[in-house]
């Protein structure tokens, strides 16, 4: 079970690295605009905010990688950062786009369940 849990945690961390890249570097490029459904004008106007948002996604990924790096002692770290991802996903789904529930919150909930079952 711990292999499955760590695999899901690693995939969630990689997802947040991808989100970091989209928000910090590709926000106003075709890939970023397509991912977030924005016009060029909207992307240009919100580029600085998106870069800040991307940095926070990077912190979530770093925390999850840290938990993995710590091995069995990293379980509390993984749980904390998975909870952060879950809360961010639920908030994003409620305030920005319902698809965030499936892209961010649902994987975090699965990761939490697997980490807890791997105890």
C-alpha positions as CSV (number, residue, x, y, z in Angstrom):
1,X,0.0,0.0,0.0
2,X,2.9,2.4,0.7
3,X,4.1,2.1,-2.9
4,X,0.7,3.1,-4.2
5,X,0.5,5.9,-1.7
6,X,3.9,7.2,-2.6
7,X,3.2,6.9,-6.3
8,X,0.0,9.0,-6.0
9,X,1.9,11.6,-3.8
10,X,4.6,11.8,-6.4
11,X,2.1,12.2,-9.2
12,X,0.3,15.0,-7.3
13,X,3.7,16.7,-6.7
14,X,4.5,16.5,-10.4
15,X,1.0,17.9,-11.3
16,X,1.8,20.9,-9.1
17,X,5.1,21.4,-10.8
18,X,3.2,21.4,-14.1
19,X,0.8,23.9,-12.7
20,X,3.7,26.0,-11.5
21,X,5.1,26.0,-15.1
22,X,1.7,26.9,-16.6
23,X,1.1,29.8,-14.1
24,X,4.7,31.2,-13.9
25,X,6.0,30.8,-17.4
26,X,3.2,29.9,-19.8
27,X,0.3,32.0,-18.5
28,X,0.1,34.4,-21.4
29,X,1.4,31.9,-24.0
30,X,-1.0,29.7,-26.1
31,X,-0.6,26.7,-23.8
32,X,-1.4,28.6,-20.6
33,X,-4.3,30.5,-22.2
34,X,-5.8,27.3,-23.5
35,X,-5.4,25.5,-20.1
36,X,-7.1,28.3,-18.3
37,X,-9.5,29.4,-21.0
38,X,-8.3,33.0,-21.2
39,X,-8.0,35.7,-23.8
40,X,-4.6,37.3,-24.4
41,X,-5.8,40.5,-22.8
42,X,-7.0,38.7,-19.6
43,X,-3.7,36.7,-19.4
44,X,-1.6,39.9,-19.8
45,X,-3.6,41.7,-17.2
46,X,-3.3,38.8,-14.6
47,X,0.2,37.6,-15.4
48,X,1.8,38.8,-12.1
49,X,-1.0,37.3,-10.0
50,X,-0.6,34.0,-11.8
51,X,3.1,33.9,-11.2
52,X,2.5,34.3,-7.5
53,X,-0.1,31.6,-7.6
54,X,2.4,29.3,-9.5
55,X,5.0,29.9,-6.8
56,X,2.5,28.6,-4.1
57,X,1.9,25.5,-6.2
58,X,5.6,25.0,-6.3
59,X,5.6,25.1,-2.5
60,X,3.0,22.4,-2.4
61,X,5.0,20.2,-4.7
62,X,8.2,20.9,-2.7
63,X,6.4,19.8,0.5
64,X,5.2,16.6,-1.1
65,X,8.6,15.8,-2.4
66,X,10.1,16.5,1.0
67,X,7.6,14.1,2.6
68,X,8.6,11.4,0.1
69,X,12.3,12.1,0.6
70,X,11.9,11.6,4.4
71,X,10.7,8.1,3.9
72,X,8.5,6.6,6.6
73,X,9.2,9.6,8.8
74,X,7.7,11.8,6.2
75,X,4.1,10.6,6.6
76,X,3.0,13.7,8.7
77,X,4.6,16.0,6.1
78,X,2.8,14.2,3.3
79,X,-0.5,14.4,5.2
80,X,-0.1,18.1,5.9
81,X,0.7,19.0,2.3
82,X,-2.0,16.7,0.9
83,X,-4.5,18.5,3.2
84,X,-3.3,21.8,1.9
85,X,-3.8,20.6,-1.7
86,X,-7.3,19.3,-0.8
87,X,-8.3,22.6,0.8
88,X,-6.9,24.6,-2.2
89,X,-8.7,22.3,-4.6
90,X,-12.1,22.6,-2.8
91,X,-11.7,26.4,-2.5
92,X,-10.7,26.7,-6.2
93,X,-13.7,24.6,-7.2
94,X,-16.0,26.7,-5.2
95,X,-14.6,30.1,-6.4
96,X,-13.0,29.6,-9.8
97,X,-13.9,26.4,-11.7
98,X,-15.6,23.2,-10.7
99,X,-13.0,21.2,-12.8
100,X,-10.4,22.0,-10.1
101,X,-12.3,19.6,-7.8
102,X,-11.4,16.8,-10.2
103,X,-7.9,17.9,-11.1
104,X,-6.7,18.9,-7.7
105,X,-9.0,18.0,-4.8
106,X,-10.0,14.5,-5.8
107,X,-6.4,13.3,-6.3
108,X,-5.4,14.9,-3.0
109,X,-8.3,13.0,-1.3
110,X,-7.1,9.7,-2.9
111,X,-3.6,10.5,-1.8
112,X,-4.7,11.2,1.8
113,X,-6.7,7.9,1.9
114,X,-3.7,5.9,0.6
115,X,-1.2,7.5,2.9
116,X,-3.5,6.9,5.9
117,X,-4.1,3.2,4.8
118,X,-0.3,2.7,4.4
119,X,0.3,3.3,8.1
